[in-house]
Amino acid sequence: MSRAIVVGAGVAGLVAARDLAAAGLDVLVLEGTDRAGGKLRAGTVAGVRVDVGAEAMLHRRPEGTSLAVDLGLPLTHPTAASSRIWTRGALRPLPRTLMGAPLDLDQLDATGILSADGMDRARQQSVQPLAPEDDASVGTLVAQRFGDEVVDRLVEPLLGGVYAGQARTISVRSAVPQLVDLLGRPDFTLPVPPTGAPPVFAGVDGGMWRLPAALAADLVERPGVEIRYDAPVTAVRRTASGFVVRTGAGDEVADLLVLATPAAPSARLLDPVAPDAATDLAQIRYASVALVTLAFRADDPGVAEALEVGASGFLVPPVDGRRVKASTFSFAKWDWVREAGDGLLVLRTSLGRFGEEATLQVPDDELVRASLADLAEATGLHADPVDAVVRRWGGGLPQYWVGHGARVARIRAEIAAVPGLAVCGAAYDGVGIPATIASAHHAAATLI
């Protein structure tokens, strides 16, 4: 029987291992930390167990929800609470957009997000199609059509929430390919979803962290599968019949190898095996972020008045110069969080974009103070939290800069030239959970 080694026990690595095991292979998963899950992780604030990493996945793309159902996990969807934009001194309704590109200019005008001059420019709608062979940044294309103010006050906060990146560096073809066609049309519209349409997002009741936990539990019950924790991989060597993978505890031998690790460690491991792929991977940059989770007593004076406003949270344009880039009112967004809180209102803030790593190089209590100060100014909340938990994700989000798609195509071609080798994860085709799962299926399929 063939043996496969999967390096990395995030969602991508676990899914790839599951596919390989289902094909009848013995599988060893090597994880450098003490747990599975990658950026899906649980934390406890004031006794409430919540996500301190990714909290949702796209529902209209099937890979994530199908996997959750297959594992017997109960799905849930966000409440009807709406998101806001904190800009120009107020929490303003978020209009219909496609990653910040406005789908209803009259609705946008009513929000007050743009100045009068900004609205005038947006209504001019300059159409400049992107050539099929070209790539461009999301910010560049949207600014050509609607003006810089739309980019600064709508595109930037939305892209900042997904990629912690900058609109004028993120590739439109890799991050929001639908925009390429829409921005090239004279009429920039999408149909309004009909009543009863499936929700855009889904979560797992009790937290997204349950997905990798269930995956890991499913794997270790299969014969011939092992997940080994605290087992960082330091080197990979190609042999005539497969691979030798070096760990601190010794060498492991396998016929097949999947690297489900971020770009930088993958580049280091691939250098002696696929040096051209390693060079391309080393060019992918990552952003660091911090999540501050806070719990407040709902019966504290002013807490409910400030937070129970029908909002699921807010995004912050970087031009407004705030410390936080977003806040999610978890208690209002997810029914299960409110129920688990039992009289507590749990929310979280997000800090950090690409190039702003220095702003995160402060003690945890400074990030908590900054979050409370911005929350007070945005919502009028003046109360001491019952508890606060800071979770840092250093180098957590890959940046899909212009030309990313071509780089990934080169990497895959170079990897394909090495029999028995595959890569997967968020560095390639999408940072969301479904896209990451799809990359794992693709990696396993190429080997099977």
MARNU-285994 format. One record per residue (C-alpha): residue in three letters; x, y, z. Coordinates in Angstrom, 2 decimals. Layout:
BEGIN
("ALA" (X Y Z)) ...
This chain:
BEGIN
("MET" (0.00 0.00 0.00)) ("SER" (1.27 3.50 -0.85)) ("ARG" (2.02 5.96 1.92)) ("ALA" (1.36 9.69 1.79)) ("ILE" (2.63 12.43 4.08)) ("VAL" (0.67 15.64 4.47)) ("VAL" (2.52 18.56 6.04)) ("GLY" (0.13 20.86 7.88)) ("ALA" (-3.10 20.09 9.77)) ("GLY" (-5.10 23.15 8.82)) ("VAL" (-8.37 22.57 6.97)) ("ALA" (-6.55 22.10 3.65)) ("GLY" (-4.16 19.50 5.03)) ("LEU" (-6.90 17.59 6.82)) ("VAL" (-9.13 17.52 3.72)) ("ALA" (-6.26 16.37 1.51)) ("ALA" (-5.44 13.63 4.05)) ("ARG" (-9.09 12.55 4.12)) ("ASP" (-9.23 12.28 0.33)) ("LEU" (-6.00 10.27 0.23)) ("ALA" (-7.19 7.95 3.00)) ("ALA" (-10.49 7.42 1.20)) ("ALA" (-8.47 6.32 -1.85)) ("GLY" (-6.88 3.57 0.24)) ("LEU" (-3.54 5.14 1.14)) ("ASP" (-1.82 5.13 4.50)) ("VAL" (-1.53 8.77 5.56)) ("LEU" (0.68 10.55 8.08)) ("VAL" (-0.22 14.19 8.86)) ("LEU" (2.61 16.19 10.39)) ("GLU" (1.59 19.34 12.27)) ("GLY" (4.13 21.70 13.77)) ("THR" (1.85 22.99 16.55)) ("ASP" (-0.09 21.23 19.29)) ("ARG" (-3.46 21.27 17.51)) ("ALA" (-5.26 20.99 14.20)) ("GLY" (-7.29 23.70 12.53)) ("GLY" (-4.92 26.42 11.38)) ("LYS" (-6.84 29.70 11.41)) ("LEU" (-10.01 28.00 12.66)) ("ARG" (-9.60 28.04 16.41)) ("ALA" (-11.68 28.28 19.55)) ("GLY" (-11.10 30.60 22.48)) ("THR" (-12.92 31.25 25.73)) ("VAL" (-14.01 34.72 26.84)) ("ALA" (-15.89 35.08 30.13)) ("GLY" (-16.60 31.35 30.01)) ("VAL" (-18.11 31.48 26.51)) ("ARG" (-16.45 29.32 23.86)) ("VAL" (-16.29 31.22 20.57)) ("ASP" (-14.25 31.45 17.38)) ("VAL" (-11.04 33.45 17.62)) ("GLY" (-10.27 32.86 13.96)) ("ALA" (-12.49 32.61 10.90)) ("GLU" (-16.15 32.52 11.93)) ("ALA" (-18.02 31.92 8.66)) ("MET" (-17.77 30.49 5.16)) ("LEU" (-19.46 31.19 1.85)) ("HIS" (-22.69 29.22 1.64)) ("ARG" (-23.26 29.77 -2.07)) ("ARG" (-20.05 27.88 -2.80)) ("PRO" (-20.64 24.24 -1.80)) ("GLU" (-17.32 22.81 -0.62)) ("GLY" (-17.46 24.03 2.98)) ("THR" (-21.10 23.40 3.74)) ("SER" (-21.02 20.00 2.02)) ("LEU" (-18.07 18.95 4.14)) ("ALA" (-19.74 20.15 7.35)) ("VAL" (-22.90 18.21 6.53)) ("ASP" (-20.86 15.12 5.66)) ("LEU" (-19.20 15.34 9.08)) ("GLY" (-22.57 15.66 10.81)) ("LEU" (-22.08 19.26 11.92)) ("PRO" (-25.16 21.51 12.29)) ("LEU" (-25.09 24.52 9.97)) ("THR" (-26.32 27.94 10.96)) ("HIS" (-26.66 31.26 9.16)) ("PRO" (-26.19 34.89 10.20)) ("THR" (-29.18 36.78 11.53)) ("ALA" (-30.84 39.59 9.59)) ("ALA" (-28.67 42.18 11.37)) ("SER" (-26.92 44.39 8.82)) ("SER" (-23.35 45.62 8.59)) ("ARG" (-22.35 49.29 8.76)) ("ILE" (-19.50 51.49 7.62)) ("TRP" (-18.00 53.73 10.30)) ("THR" (-16.94 56.77 8.33)) ("ARG" (-17.43 60.52 8.21)) ("GLY" (-18.35 60.52 11.90)) ("ALA" (-21.22 58.01 11.88)) ("LEU" (-22.17 54.34 11.56)) ("ARG" (-23.70 54.32 8.10)) ("PRO" (-25.65 51.51 6.35)) ("LEU" (-23.56 49.39 4.02)) ("PRO" (-25.16 49.66 0.56)) ("ARG" (-25.32 46.85 -1.97)) ("THR" (-21.89 46.37 -3.49)) ("LEU" (-19.70 43.77 -5.09)) ("MET" (-16.61 43.98 -2.86)) ("GLY" (-17.20 47.72 -2.53)) ("ALA" (-18.13 48.50 -6.14)) ("PRO" (-21.62 50.05 -5.75)) ("LEU" (-24.58 48.26 -7.29)) ("ASP" (-27.11 51.01 -6.46)) ("LEU" (-25.83 54.58 -6.64)) ("ASP" (-29.02 56.11 -5.26)) ("GLN" (-28.80 53.82 -2.25)) ("LEU" (-25.14 54.75 -1.83)) ("ASP" (-26.01 58.45 -2.00)) ("ALA" (-28.56 58.04 0.79)) ("THR" (-25.98 56.55 3.16)) ("GLY" (-23.78 59.66 3.23)) ("ILE" (-20.64 57.53 2.88)) ("LEU" (-19.35 59.67 0.01)) ("SER" (-19.02 63.41 -0.22)) ("ALA" (-21.04 65.33 -2.80)) ("ASP" (-18.00 65.46 -5.09)) ("GLY" (-17.42 61.75 -4.59)) ("MET" (-21.00 60.96 -5.56)) ("ASP" (-20.76 63.17 -8.65)) ("ARG" (-17.67 61.27 -9.77)) ("ALA" (-19.28 57.89 -9.05)) ("ARG" (-22.25 58.77 -11.24)) ("GLN" (-20.00 59.54 -14.20)) ("GLN" (-19.34 55.78 -14.56)) ("SER" (-16.28 55.79 -16.81)) ("VAL" (-16.17 52.37 -18.53)) ("GLN" (-12.69 51.02 -19.37)) ("PRO" (-12.73 47.23 -19.99)) ("LEU" (-9.71 45.20 -18.94)) ("ALA" (-8.00 43.34 -21.77)) ("PRO" (-8.33 39.52 -21.47)) ("GLU" (-4.59 39.04 -21.11)) ("ASP" (-4.17 41.76 -18.46)) ("ASP" (-4.51 41.87 -14.70)) ("ALA" (-5.01 44.95 -12.53)) ("SER" (-5.68 45.81 -8.93)) ("VAL" (-9.24 45.92 -7.62)) ("GLY" (-8.69 49.53 -6.58)) ("THR" (-7.41 50.60 -9.98)) ("LEU" (-10.39 49.18 -11.87)) ("VAL" (-13.02 50.45 -9.43)) ("ALA" (-11.41 53.91 -9.32)) ("GLN" (-11.44 54.08 -13.14)) ("ARG" (-15.17 53.42 -13.11)) ("PHE" (-16.43 55.14 -9.94)) ("GLY" (-13.59 57.33 -8.65)) ("ASP" (-11.07 57.21 -5.83)) ("GLU" (-13.54 57.98 -3.05)) ("VAL" (-15.48 54.78 -3.71)) ("VAL" (-12.23 52.87 -3.38)) ("ASP" (-11.15 54.67 -0.21)) ("ARG" (-14.45 54.41 1.67)) ("LEU" (-16.01 51.19 0.34)) ("VAL" (-13.53 48.92 -1.42)) ("GLU" (-10.72 49.36 1.09)) ("PRO" (-12.72 48.39 4.21)) ("LEU" (-14.30 45.39 2.48)) ("LEU" (-11.02 44.09 1.07)) ("GLY" (-9.40 44.86 4.39)) ("GLY" (-11.90 42.57 6.07)) ("VAL" (-11.23 39.64 3.73)) ("TYR" (-7.53 39.97 2.91)) ("ALA" (-6.23 42.57 5.38)) ("GLY" (-4.81 43.99 2.17)) ("GLN" (-4.76 47.15 0.12)) ("ALA" (-7.17 47.71 -2.74)) ("ARG" (-4.54 49.11 -5.07)) ("THR" (-2.32 46.01 -4.82)) ("ILE" (-4.84 43.14 -4.68)) ("SER" (-5.42 41.38 -8.03)) ("VAL" (-8.93 41.71 -9.40)) ("ARG" (-8.65 38.47 -11.35)) ("SER" (-7.59 36.49 -8.29)) ("ALA" (-9.67 38.18 -5.59)) ("VAL" (-12.88 39.32 -7.31)) ("PRO" (-12.93 37.93 -10.86)) ("GLN" (-16.64 38.75 -11.28)) ("LEU" (-15.70 42.44 -11.22)) ("VAL" (-13.70 42.17 -14.45)) ("ASP" (-16.79 41.48 -16.55)) ("LEU" (-19.13 43.78 -14.62)) ("LEU" (-16.81 46.78 -14.70)) ("GLY" (-16.46 46.39 -18.46)) ("ARG" (-20.21 46.66 -19.02)) ("PRO" (-22.02 49.96 -19.53)) ("ASP" (-24.65 48.86 -17.00)) ("PHE" (-23.04 47.85 -13.69)) ("THR" (-25.85 45.84 -12.09)) ("LEU" (-26.55 42.52 -10.47)) ("PRO" (-30.06 41.20 -9.81)) ("VAL" (-31.36 41.68 -6.29)) ("PRO" (-31.49 38.23 -4.63)) ("PRO" (-35.11 37.03 -4.58)) ("THR" (-36.96 36.50 -1.34)) ("GLY" (-36.05 33.09 0.00)) ("ALA" (-32.67 32.96 -1.79)) ("PRO" (-30.01 30.93 0.03)) ("PRO" (-27.96 32.95 2.53)) ("VAL" (-24.58 34.17 1.33)) ("PHE" (-22.74 32.91 4.42)) ("ALA" (-22.98 29.95 6.76)) ("GLY" (-21.34 28.91 9.98)) ("VAL" (-21.28 25.87 12.22)) ("ASP" (-23.54 25.98 15.26)) ("GLY" (-21.13 26.38 18.15)) ("GLY" (-18.30 27.77 16.05)) ("MET" (-16.32 27.16 12.86)) ("TRP" (-13.53 25.66 14.97)) ("ARG" (-15.70 22.54 15.16)) ("LEU" (-15.03 21.83 11.46)) ("PRO" (-11.32 20.94 11.77)) ("ALA" (-12.00 19.25 15.11)) ("ALA" (-14.52 16.95 13.42)) ("LEU" (-12.18 16.41 10.47)) ("ALA" (-9.33 15.39 12.75)) ("ALA" (-11.60 13.06 14.73)) ("ASP" (-12.84 11.48 11.50)) ("LEU" (-9.29 10.94 10.26)) ("VAL" (-7.85 9.25 13.32)) ("GLU" (-10.69 6.71 13.28)) ("ARG" (-9.57 5.51 9.84)) ("PRO" (-7.10 2.62 9.66)) ("GLY" (-3.66 3.62 8.44)) ("VAL" (-4.07 7.33 9.33)) ("GLU" (-2.06 9.19 11.97)) ("ILE" (-1.96 12.88 12.93)) ("ARG" (1.25 13.75 14.72)) ("TYR" (1.35 17.07 16.59)) ("ASP" (4.37 19.11 17.69)) ("ALA" (6.16 17.67 14.67)) ("PRO" (7.57 20.55 12.61)) ("VAL" (9.07 19.51 9.27)) ("THR" (12.56 20.89 8.70)) ("ALA" (13.50 19.47 5.31)) ("VAL" (12.26 17.47 2.35)) ("ARG" (14.38 15.32 0.04)) ("ARG" (13.41 13.59 -3.20)) ("THR" (14.44 9.95 -3.69)) ("ALA" (14.12 7.55 -6.60)) ("SER" (10.86 6.18 -5.20)) ("GLY" (9.38 9.05 -3.22)) ("PHE" (10.29 11.51 -0.48)) ("VAL" (12.17 11.67 2.79)) ("VAL" (10.63 14.15 5.22)) ("ARG" (12.77 15.25 8.15)) ("THR" (11.25 16.08 11.54)) ("GLY" (12.80 16.69 14.94)) ("ALA" (12.07 13.07 15.84)) ("GLY" (13.70 11.62 12.73)) ("ASP" (13.02 10.95 9.06)) ("GLU" (9.75 9.72 7.55)) ("VAL" (9.50 8.13 4.13)) ("ALA" (6.54 8.37 1.76)) ("ASP" (5.59 7.76 -1.85)) ("LEU" (3.45 10.90 -2.01)) ("LEU" (3.82 14.31 -0.39)) ("VAL" (1.35 17.17 0.09)) ("LEU" (2.50 20.51 1.47)) ("ALA" (-0.50 22.25 3.05)) ("THR" (1.54 25.02 4.63)) ("PRO" (1.75 28.79 4.02)) ("ALA" (3.87 30.08 1.18)) ("ALA" (7.07 30.86 3.11)) ("PRO" (7.55 27.45 4.80)) ("SER" (6.44 25.71 1.61)) ("ALA" (9.12 27.65 -0.31)) ("ARG" (11.83 26.60 2.17)) ("LEU" (10.84 22.94 1.98)) ("LEU" (10.50 22.93 -1.80)) ("ASP" (13.81 24.63 -2.56)) ("PRO" (15.79 21.38 -3.03)) ("VAL" (12.88 19.60 -4.75)) ("ALA" (11.23 22.23 -6.98)) ("PRO" (13.41 25.34 -6.82)) ("ASP" (11.46 27.37 -9.40)) ("ALA" (8.21 26.79 -7.51)) ("ALA" (10.00 27.77 -4.31)) ("THR" (11.13 31.05 -5.85)) ("ASP" (7.59 31.93 -6.89)) ("LEU" (6.12 30.94 -3.51)) ("ALA" (8.66 33.10 -1.71)) ("GLN" (7.23 36.14 -3.50)) ("ILE" (3.79 35.77 -1.88)) ("ARG" (3.49 38.18 1.04)) ("TYR" (1.29 37.85 4.11)) ("ALA" (-0.54 40.30 6.38)) ("SER" (-0.69 40.03 10.15)) ("VAL" (-3.86 40.72 12.10)) ("ALA" (-5.08 40.63 15.69)) ("LEU" (-8.57 39.80 16.92)) ("VAL" (-9.75 41.20 20.24)) ("THR" (-12.79 39.40 21.68)) ("LEU" (-14.73 41.25 24.37)) ("ALA" (-17.64 40.30 26.62)) ("PHE" (-19.95 42.88 28.22)) ("ARG" (-22.85 42.44 30.62)) ("ALA" (-26.04 43.21 28.74)) ("ASP" (-27.55 44.78 31.86)) ("ASP" (-24.68 47.25 32.36)) ("PRO" (-25.98 50.80 31.93)) ("GLY" (-25.66 51.91 28.32)) ("VAL" (-24.39 48.59 26.93)) ("ALA" (-27.60 47.45 25.23)) ("GLU" (-28.39 51.01 24.15)) ("ALA" (-25.00 51.27 22.40)) ("LEU" (-24.81 47.79 20.90)) ("GLU" (-28.36 46.55 20.34)) ("VAL" (-28.91 48.71 17.25)) ("GLY" (-29.73 46.07 14.65)) ("ALA" (-26.17 45.96 13.36)) ("SER" (-23.95 42.90 12.94)) ("GLY" (-20.90 45.13 13.23)) ("PHE" (-19.04 47.70 11.20)) ("LEU" (-16.12 48.17 8.82)) ("VAL" (-13.68 51.09 8.95)) ("PRO" (-12.04 52.75 5.93)) ("PRO" (-8.30 53.23 6.52)) ("VAL" (-8.58 56.88 5.42)) ("ASP" (-10.42 57.57 8.68)) ("GLY" (-7.27 56.75 10.67)) ("ARG" (-8.80 54.45 13.31)) ("ARG" (-6.94 51.67 15.08)) ("VAL" (-9.57 49.00 14.45)) ("LYS" (-10.42 48.04 10.88)) ("ALA" (-13.66 46.24 11.77)) ("SER" (-15.86 45.03 14.58)) ("THR" (-18.20 42.05 14.54)) ("PHE" (-21.09 42.08 17.00)) ("SER" (-21.03 38.30 17.35)) ("PHE" (-24.01 38.29 19.73)) ("ALA" (-26.11 40.01 17.06)) ("LYS" (-24.73 38.13 14.06)) ("TRP" (-25.04 34.57 15.39)) ("ASP" (-27.95 33.31 17.47)) ("TRP" (-25.78 30.61 19.03)) ("VAL" (-23.34 33.21 20.39)) ("ARG" (-26.15 35.15 22.06)) ("GLU" (-27.55 31.96 23.58)) ("ALA" (-24.13 30.82 24.79)) ("GLY" (-23.50 34.26 26.31)) ("ASP" (-26.51 33.94 28.66)) ("GLY" (-26.68 37.63 29.54)) ("LEU" (-23.33 38.58 28.04)) ("LEU" (-22.86 40.42 24.76)) ("VAL" (-19.77 39.04 22.99)) ("LEU" (-18.18 40.97 20.15)) ("ARG" (-14.78 41.29 18.57)) ("THR" (-12.60 43.82 16.83)) ("SER" (-10.00 43.30 14.14)) ("LEU" (-6.76 45.25 13.83)) ("GLY" (-3.98 45.17 11.26)) ("ARG" (-3.58 45.44 7.50)) ("PHE" (-0.67 44.60 5.24)) ("GLY" (2.19 46.97 5.93)) ("GLU" (0.86 47.90 9.39)) ("GLU" (2.67 45.22 11.39)) ("ALA" (4.22 47.85 13.65)) ("THR" (0.77 48.82 14.95)) ("LEU" (0.39 45.29 16.32)) ("GLN" (3.76 45.20 18.05)) ("VAL" (2.34 46.37 21.35)) ("PRO" (1.16 44.48 24.46)) ("ASP" (-2.25 42.83 24.41)) ("ASP" (-3.73 45.33 26.83)) ("GLU" (-2.85 48.16 24.45)) ("LEU" (-4.85 46.45 21.69)) ("VAL" (-7.75 46.07 24.11)) ("ARG" (-7.59 49.76 25.08)) ("ALA" (-7.46 50.81 21.43)) ("SER" (-10.47 48.63 20.66)) ("LEU" (-12.48 50.05 23.56)) ("ALA" (-11.62 53.61 22.57)) ("ASP" (-12.78 53.12 18.99)) ("LEU" (-15.91 51.25 20.09)) ("ALA" (-16.75 54.12 22.44)) ("GLU" (-16.41 56.68 19.67)) ("ALA" (-18.27 54.59 17.10)) ("THR" (-21.19 53.40 19.24)) ("GLY" (-21.18 55.41 22.46)) ("LEU" (-20.26 52.29 24.45)) ("HIS" (-18.73 53.23 27.80)) ("ALA" (-18.45 50.12 29.93)) ("ASP" (-15.74 47.84 31.24)) ("PRO" (-15.70 44.40 29.62)) ("VAL" (-16.16 41.35 31.79)) ("ASP" (-13.30 39.72 29.91)) ("ALA" (-11.04 40.36 26.91)) ("VAL" (-9.01 37.89 24.85)) ("VAL" (-6.45 38.80 22.19)) ("ARG" (-5.57 36.35 19.44)) ("ARG" (-2.74 37.30 17.08)) ("TRP" (-2.43 35.85 13.61)) ("GLY" (1.10 36.71 12.54)) ("GLY" (1.44 36.32 8.77)) ("GLY" (-2.10 35.00 8.67)) ("LEU" (-3.49 36.23 5.34)) ("PRO" (-1.80 35.81 1.93)) ("GLN" (-1.82 38.83 -0.36)) ("TYR" (-3.04 38.18 -3.89)) ("TRP" (-1.12 40.92 -5.61)) ("VAL" (-1.53 41.76 -9.30)) ("GLY" (-0.20 38.82 -11.31)) ("HIS" (-1.06 36.27 -8.61)) ("GLY" (-2.98 34.01 -10.99)) ("ALA" (-0.03 33.72 -13.36)) ("ARG" (2.27 33.00 -10.42)) ("VAL" (0.02 30.21 -9.17)) ("ALA" (-0.16 28.70 -12.65)) ("ARG" (3.65 28.61 -12.78)) ("ILE" (3.86 27.06 -9.32)) ("ARG" (1.38 24.32 -10.23)) ("ALA" (3.21 23.57 -13.50)) ("GLU" (6.53 23.33 -11.65)) ("ILE" (5.04 21.10 -8.94)) ("ALA" (3.43 18.85 -11.55)) ("ALA" (6.90 18.13 -12.95)) ("VAL" (7.79 16.38 -9.66)) ("PRO" (5.92 13.04 -9.52)) ("GLY" (4.07 12.44 -6.28)) ("LEU" (4.16 16.06 -5.08)) ("ALA" (1.24 18.47 -4.54)) ("VAL" (0.51 21.72 -2.70)) ("CYS" (-2.68 23.26 -1.34)) ("GLY" (-3.95 25.94 1.02)) ("ALA" (-4.96 29.57 1.14)) ("ALA" (-1.92 30.80 -0.79)) ("TYR" (-3.29 29.69 -4.14)) ("ASP" (-6.93 30.04 -5.19)) ("GLY" (-8.75 31.86 -2.39)) ("VAL" (-8.46 32.62 1.31)) ("GLY" (-12.00 31.50 2.17)) ("ILE" (-12.78 28.09 3.64)) ("PRO" (-14.53 26.68 0.52)) ("ALA" (-11.67 27.77 -1.76)) ("THR" (-9.13 26.24 0.60)) ("ILE" (-11.06 22.97 0.67)) ("ALA" (-11.24 22.99 -3.14)) ("SER" (-7.47 23.39 -3.36)) ("ALA" (-7.07 20.36 -1.08)) ("HIS" (-9.40 18.25 -3.23)) ("HIS" (-7.41 19.33 -6.30)) ("ALA" (-4.09 18.43 -4.67)) ("ALA" (-5.26 14.97 -3.62)) ("ALA" (-6.85 14.31 -7.00)) ("THR" (-3.61 15.04 -8.83)) ("LEU" (-1.88 12.37 -6.73)) ("ILE" (-4.65 9.78 -6.74)) 
